[in-house]
């Protein structure tokens, strides 16, 4: 393997997670920009603002449990779960849009009752916040595992370049769809895009570790065969050497 290929090892994996975030936040980014105004126009006063406040409050709380969640379920499933939580929040916003578009059905269906829609809006905010707290922990974990000392700066820049492009794509799609169709159609289009992003996370593969990373891990985890050294009376000397190596490795 050439030095160039070693430097960009795992780049395809970082590309997949980056595209997954791009698709997920293409849907959720522009809808978050519209949420408060759209809910107010649909007759739900400040529901959009309360929903966003709830989501960010739960995001703060759930961030404390993000690491434990990733350790329990792994980065891939955590990313899928987090994206699905964002998706639920977008799907829920279809209800207020339908409420405004179908006034003749407001008294016929229970899911058009204002109390039900308010409750679902706050619940969706809670679910969104939980997803936010774990998805970003999993993202940092996965990209860090893909990177090494040579490429970690590039990998994170590459990820954020693709991820932040979602704001451009999301707002352009929103402008085109809303100019030619109703708000319900916009949420359906964004939901479809986000479903693709969710599923893409399931195709993530375990990052390939370089030999240098493997040696660093082995030295400090004590996975050397001490028994062979004990037989030759060299255990103590090797243990001192191993401790010295661990203390002087540049991480």
C-alpha positions, 0 to 999 in steps of 0.5 A: 500500500502506497503512502498516499493510499494509507493517508486516505484509508477509510475515506470511502467510509467517511464519505458514506457517513457524510452523505448520510448526514447530508440527506438527513439534514437536508430534510431536517435543516430547512424544516426547522427553519420553517417550523415556527412560522408554518405552525403559526400559519396552520393555527397552532400559535407558538407550537413550533417554538415550543417544539424546538425548545423541547428538542434542544433541552432534551438534546442537552440532557441526552448528550450526557448518555451519548457515549454509553449509548454508542458503547452499548449499540455501536456507531452504526445502529446509533447513527441509524437510530438518531436519524430515525428520531429526526425523521419522526419529527418531520413526519409529525409536522405533516399533521398540522399541515393537513389540519390547515388544508382539510378544515372539513375533517377537523371534527371527524378525525381524532388526529385532527384535534388540536390537543392531540396535535399539540401533544404529538408535536411536543413528543416529537420534539422529545424524540428529536432531542434524544436522537440529536444527543446520540447521533453526534456522539456516534458521528465523532466516534466513527470519524475518529476511528476512521482517521489517523494522525495524518488525515484526521484534520482532513477527514473532519473538514471533509465531513463538515463540507458535505454535511453543511452543504445540506443547508444549501440543498434543503433550502433550495428544495424547500423553495422549489417545492413550496412555490409549486405545491402545498406544505404537506408535499414538502414534508413528504419529499423531505421525509423520503430524502431522510429515509434514504439517509437513515438507511445509508447508515446501515451500510457503514463498515467497520473502519480499517485500522493501520498497523501503527494504531494496532501496535499502539493499542496492543502496547497499552492493553497488555496483549503481549505474550508475557508468558514467554518472557516469564519463562526466560526471566525477562518479564520484569524488564519487558514490563518496564519497557512496555510501561515506558512505551505507553507513557511516551506514545504521541496520541 
